[in-house]
Amino acid sequence: MPLWLFPTLMGALATISLVAGIWLLLHLPDVARIFRGRRNGEFVRSSGKKFASPGAVWLALILFNGGWIACVVLWVFVSGSDTSPVS
């Protein structure tokens, strides 16, 4: 395998996780709405803005958590391997 493969893969996973995390931060009331259920809570949205769909919120959560977990797993297995520095 080429030497650039694992750093590129880790960079792509970190970028996916970063973008999903920023999206989740920008849509915090929608994330709270997913986890609090159907009852009314303290978050009040203006009538002019649309809600993010529950599917989009779950997809962002899966991408965010999957990205950083995959980065950690890749880091552990690649840094612990006894590979040759020249491929």
MDTraj code that builds the backbone (N, CA, C; nanometers):
import mdtraj as md
import numpy as np

residues = "MET PRO LEU TRP LEU PHE PRO THR LEU MET GLY ALA LEU ALA THR ILE SER LEU VAL ALA GLY ILE TRP LEU LEU LEU HIS LEU PRO ASP VAL ALA ARG ILE PHE ARG GLY ARG ARG ASN GLY GLU PHE VAL ARG SER SER GLY LYS LYS PHE ALA SER PRO GLY ALA VAL TRP LEU ALA LEU ILE LEU PHE ASN GLY GLY TRP ILE ALA CYS VAL VAL LEU TRP VAL PHE VAL SER GLY SER ASP THR SER PRO VAL SER".split()
xyz = np.array([
    [0.0831, -0.1188, 0.0000],
    [0.0000, 0.0000, 0.0000],
    [0.0876, 0.1253, 0.0000],
    [0.0429, 0.2269, -0.0702],
    [0.1222, 0.3502, -0.0715],
    [0.1191, 0.4202, 0.0645],
    [0.2255, 0.4945, 0.0900],
    [0.2379, 0.5606, 0.2199],
    [0.1359, 0.6722, 0.2415],
    [0.0831, 0.7294, 0.1360],
    [-0.0102, 0.8406, 0.1481],
    [-0.1525, 0.7958, 0.1779],
    [-0.1812, 0.6656, 0.1711],
    [-0.3180, 0.6166, 0.1843],
    [-0.3769, 0.6427, 0.3226],
    [-0.3077, 0.6067, 0.4285],
    [-0.3639, 0.6203, 0.5628],
    [-0.3773, 0.7665, 0.6077],
    [-0.2778, 0.8515, 0.5828],
    [-0.3007, 0.9924, 0.6176],
    [-0.4149, 1.0568, 0.5392],
    [-0.4285, 1.0196, 0.4123],
    [-0.5388, 1.0731, 0.3322],
    [-0.6725, 1.0234, 0.3838],
    [-0.6801, 0.8968, 0.4168],
    [-0.8029, 0.8399, 0.4719],
    [-0.8385, 0.9047, 0.6056],
    [-0.7391, 0.9241, 0.6902],
    [-0.7637, 0.9886, 0.8192],
    [-0.8062, 1.1342, 0.8003],
    [-0.7462, 1.2033, 0.7060],
    [-0.7860, 1.3413, 0.6784],
    [-0.9281, 1.3501, 0.6256],
    [-0.9660, 1.2572, 0.5395],
    [-1.1032, 1.2563, 0.4877],
    [-1.2035, 1.2271, 0.5987],
    [-1.1719, 1.1308, 0.6845],
    [-1.2611, 1.0988, 0.7965],
    [-1.2725, 1.2162, 0.8935],
    [-1.1613, 1.2825, 0.9200],
    [-1.1645, 1.3980, 1.0101],
    [-1.2440, 1.5129, 0.9488],
    [-1.2323, 1.5327, 0.8188],
    [-1.3084, 1.6382, 0.7522],
    [-1.4580, 1.6084, 0.7551],
    [-1.4957, 1.4844, 0.7308],
    [-1.6370, 1.4451, 0.7381],
    [-1.6910, 1.4684, 0.8781],
    [-1.6151, 1.4294, 0.9792],
    [-1.6584, 1.4483, 1.1169],
    [-1.6675, 1.5963, 1.1525],
    [-1.5749, 1.6765, 1.1041],
    [-1.5762, 1.8198, 1.1310],
    [-1.6970, 1.8876, 1.0677],
    [-1.7252, 1.8556, 0.9431],
    [-1.8395, 1.9158, 0.8734],
    [-1.9704, 1.8747, 0.9398],
    [-1.9828, 1.7475, 0.9755],
    [-2.1041, 1.7013, 1.0427],
    [-2.1188, 1.7667, 1.1804],
    [-2.0083, 1.7846, 1.2516],
    [-2.0138, 1.8510, 1.3821],
    [-2.0546, 1.9964, 1.3710],
    [-2.0054, 2.0660, 1.2714],
    [-2.0458, 2.2058, 1.2505],
    [-2.1932, 2.2134, 1.2148],
    [-2.2402, 2.1217, 1.1313],
    [-2.3820, 2.1196, 1.0950],
    [-2.4678, 2.0941, 1.2192],
    [-2.4240, 2.0023, 1.3043],
    [-2.4991, 1.9742, 1.4272],
    [-2.5020, 2.0961, 1.5193],
    [-2.3915, 2.1685, 1.5289],
    [-2.3897, 2.2890, 1.6121],
    [-2.4827, 2.3961, 1.5576],
    [-2.4914, 2.4059, 1.4259],
    [-2.5802, 2.5052, 1.3660],
    [-2.7274, 2.4659, 1.3775],
    [-2.7548, 2.3397, 1.4051],
    [-2.8922, 2.2905, 1.4151],
    [-2.9197, 2.2308, 1.5541],
    [-2.8675, 2.2932, 1.6585],
    [-2.8870, 2.2416, 1.7937],
    [-3.0337, 2.2283, 1.8348],
    [-3.1212, 2.3213, 1.8025],
    [-3.2616, 2.2998, 1.8404],
    [-3.3231, 2.1767, 1.7749],
    [-3.2803, 2.1454, 1.6540],
    [-3.3306, 2.0253, 1.5874],
    [-3.2774, 1.8986, 1.6539],
    [-3.1524, 1.9024, 1.6985],
    [-3.0959, 1.7884, 1.7704],
    [-3.1700, 1.7691, 1.9025],
    [-3.1967, 1.8788, 1.9728],
    [-3.2705, 1.8696, 2.0985],
    [-3.4122, 1.8191, 2.0756],
    [-3.4722, 1.8585, 1.9649],
    [-3.6074, 1.8132, 1.9332],
    [-3.6102, 1.6622, 1.9102],
    [-3.5037, 1.6069, 1.8526],
    [-3.4963, 1.4620, 1.8302],
    [-3.4925, 1.3886, 1.9636],
    [-3.4149, 1.4388, 2.0589],
    [-3.3937, 1.3664, 2.1831],
    [-3.4973, 1.3960, 2.2907],
    [-3.5738, 1.5014, 2.2777],
    [-3.6734, 1.5278, 2.3811],
    [-3.8098, 1.4718, 2.3442],
    [-3.8272, 1.4262, 2.2236],
    [-3.9534, 1.3656, 2.1840],
    [-4.0496, 1.4680, 2.1284],
    [-4.1784, 1.4430, 2.1417],
    [-4.2813, 1.5268, 2.0823],
    [-4.3336, 1.6352, 2.1758],
    [-4.3010, 1.6306, 2.3024],
    [-4.3545, 1.7306, 2.3958],
    [-4.2847, 1.8645, 2.3772],
    [-4.3494, 1.9693, 2.4174],
    [-4.2936, 2.1036, 2.4039],
    [-4.1879, 2.1272, 2.5101],
    [-4.0760, 2.1850, 2.4692],
    [-3.9676, 2.2137, 2.5608],
    [-3.9384, 2.3618, 2.5644],
    [-3.8204, 2.3960, 2.6106],
    [-3.7862, 2.5369, 2.6236],
    [-3.7309, 2.5982, 2.4961],
    [-3.7035, 2.5176, 2.3933],
    [-3.6543, 2.5722, 2.2675],
    [-3.7725, 2.6213, 2.1847],
    [-3.7680, 2.7462, 2.1453],
    [-3.8738, 2.8035, 2.0633],
    [-3.8093, 2.8556, 1.9359],
    [-3.8619, 2.8139, 1.8226],
    [-3.8076, 2.8577, 1.6947],
    [-3.8989, 2.9615, 1.6345],
    [-3.8407, 3.0467, 1.5557],
    [-3.9227, 3.1459, 1.4862],
    [-4.0026, 3.0767, 1.3763],
    [-4.1103, 3.1393, 1.3358],
    [-4.1965, 3.0760, 1.2368],
    [-4.1362, 3.0808, 1.0963],
    [-4.0355, 3.1646, 1.0734],
    [-3.9780, 3.1792, 0.9409],
    [-3.8775, 3.0716, 0.9045],
    [-3.8259, 3.0000, 1.0029],
    [-3.7223, 2.9015, 0.9752],
    [-3.7832, 2.7616, 0.9674],
    [-3.7244, 2.6811, 0.8827],
    [-3.7699, 2.5429, 0.8697],
    [-3.6879, 2.4539, 0.9621],
    [-3.7494, 2.3444, 1.0007],
    [-3.6803, 2.2450, 1.0816],
    [-3.5989, 2.1537, 0.9914],
    [-3.4890, 2.1035, 1.0452],
    [-3.4159, 1.9983, 0.9750],
    [-3.4908, 1.8678, 0.9996],
    [-3.4939, 1.7822, 0.9015],
    [-3.5671, 1.6573, 0.9172],
    [-3.4960, 1.5667, 1.0172],
    [-3.5726, 1.4809, 1.0844],
    [-3.5086, 1.3874, 1.1777],
    [-3.4061, 1.2974, 1.1091],
    [-3.4310, 1.2622, 0.9840],
    [-3.3342, 1.1796, 0.9112],
    [-3.2021, 1.2502, 0.8885],
    [-3.2095, 1.3815, 0.8605],
    [-3.0866, 1.4583, 0.8404],
    [-3.0076, 1.4701, 0.9708],
    [-3.0790, 1.4862, 1.0815],
    [-3.0113, 1.4957, 1.2115],
    [-2.9441, 1.3632, 1.2456],
    [-3.0150, 1.2524, 1.2253],
    [-2.9559, 1.1216, 1.2548],
    [-2.8378, 1.0925, 1.1626],
    [-2.8475, 1.1309, 1.0371],
    [-2.7357, 1.1110, 0.9446],
    [-2.6135, 1.1911, 0.9890],
    [-2.6347, 1.3155, 1.0304],
    [-2.5231, 1.3976, 1.0788],
    [-2.4626, 1.3377, 1.2057],
    [-2.5457, 1.2872, 1.2951],
    [-2.4934, 1.2233, 1.4165],
    [-2.4120, 1.0984, 1.3842],
    [-2.4613, 1.0193, 1.2893],
    [-2.3887, 0.8982, 1.2498],
    [-2.2564, 0.9338, 1.1828],
    [-2.2569, 1.0340, 1.0942],
    [-2.1328, 1.0754, 1.0277],
    [-2.0329, 1.1331, 1.1262],
    [-2.0814, 1.2153, 1.2203],
    [-1.9921, 1.2762, 1.3183],
    [-1.9259, 1.1693, 1.4051],
    [-2.0070, 1.0831, 1.4645],
    [-1.9512, 0.9808, 1.5529],
    [-1.8733, 0.8751, 1.4766],
    [-1.9226, 0.8353, 1.3604],
    [-1.8494, 0.7377, 1.2799],
    [-1.7151, 0.7898, 1.2328],
    [-1.7080, 0.9185, 1.2012],
    [-1.5826, 0.9768, 1.1545],
    [-1.4749, 0.9788, 1.2603],
    [-1.5088, 1.0268, 1.3802],
    [-1.4026, 1.0325, 1.4820],
    [-1.3683, 0.8949, 1.5371],
    [-1.4666, 0.8045, 1.5444],
    [-1.4360, 0.6687, 1.5906],
    [-1.3466, 0.5984, 1.4890],
    [-1.3746, 0.6141, 1.3605],
    [-1.2903, 0.5529, 1.2580],
    [-1.1494, 0.6125, 1.2597],
    [-1.1375, 0.7430, 1.2879],
    [-1.0044, 0.8046, 1.2993],
    [-0.9255, 0.7437, 1.4141],
    [-0.9907, 0.7254, 1.5266],
    [-0.9221, 0.6669, 1.6428],
    [-0.8811, 0.5230, 1.6136],
    [-0.9705, 0.4453, 1.5549],
    [-0.9385, 0.3055, 1.5226],
    [-0.8246, 0.2999, 1.4222],
    [-0.8295, 0.3832, 1.3206],
    [-0.7222, 0.3864, 1.2215],
    [-0.5902, 0.4279, 1.2851],
    [-0.5947, 0.5259, 1.3722],
    [-0.4734, 0.5714, 1.4412],
    [-0.4126, 0.4595, 1.5249],
    [-0.4960, 0.3858, 1.5981],
    [-0.4464, 0.2787, 1.6848],
    [-0.3844, 0.1670, 1.6025],
    [-0.4523, 0.1246, 1.4962],
    [-0.4009, 0.0115, 1.4194],
    [-0.2826, 0.0485, 1.3317],
    [-0.2793, 0.1691, 1.2776],
    [-0.1681, 0.2080, 1.1910],
    [-0.0441, 0.2406, 1.2729],
    [-0.0617, 0.3104, 1.3845],
    [0.0561, 0.3463, 1.4633],
    [0.1149, 0.2270, 1.5367],
    [0.0374, 0.1212, 1.5575],
    [0.0869, 0.0040, 1.6257],
    [0.1405, -0.1034, 1.5341],
    [0.1293, -0.0840, 1.4030],
    [0.1738, -0.1872, 1.3109],
    [0.3240, -0.1755, 1.2842],
    [0.3823, -0.2864, 1.2508],
    [0.5257, -0.2910, 1.2173],
    [0.5406, -0.2971, 1.0652],
    [0.5101, -0.1868, 1.0016],
    [0.5197, -0.1837, 0.8559],
    [0.6562, -0.1293, 0.8141],
    [0.6929, -0.1634, 0.6956],
    [0.8171, -0.1145, 0.6402],
    [0.7986, 0.0320, 0.5967],
    [0.8955, 0.1180, 0.6220],
    [0.8811, 0.2572, 0.5808],
    [0.8824, 0.2778, 0.4305],
    [0.9255, 0.1770, 0.3552],
    [0.9290, 0.1872, 0.2091],
    [0.8358, 0.0811, 0.1526],
    [0.7444, 0.1253, 0.0635],
    [0.6525, 0.0250, 0.0063],
    [0.6807, 0.0007, -0.1398],
])
top = md.Topology()
chain = top.add_chain()
for i, resn in enumerate(residues, 1):
    res = top.add_residue(resn, chain, resSeq=i)
    for name in ("N", "CA", "C"):
        top.add_atom(name, md.element.get_by_symbol(name[0]), res)
traj = md.Trajectory(xyz[None], top)
